[in-house]
């Protein structure tokens, strides 16, 4: 039985840093390869990327409300 890569906490925990391009090349490549074969992590990546995109639209006044 193949491993369920979607339960790898290290990949999920690193998705925010991956989206922000804050990882070194090796770690970024490992996550990119994992996302190609793991539908659960790929879905989580989309959610994180969407959240980062929405946060980027906020300005300081929005955060004070």
Residue pairs with C-beta under 8 A, 6 or more apart in sequence:
4 40
5 11
5 34
5 37
5 38
5 40
5 41
6 38
6 39
6 40
6 41
7 40
8 34
8 38
8 41
11 31
11 34
11 38
11 41
12 41
12 44
14 23
14 27
14 31
15 31
15 41
15 44
15 45
15 48
16 48
16 52
17 23
18 28
18 31
18 32
18 45
19 45
19 48
19 49
19 52
20 52
21 28
23 31
34 41
35 41
35 42
35 45
36 42
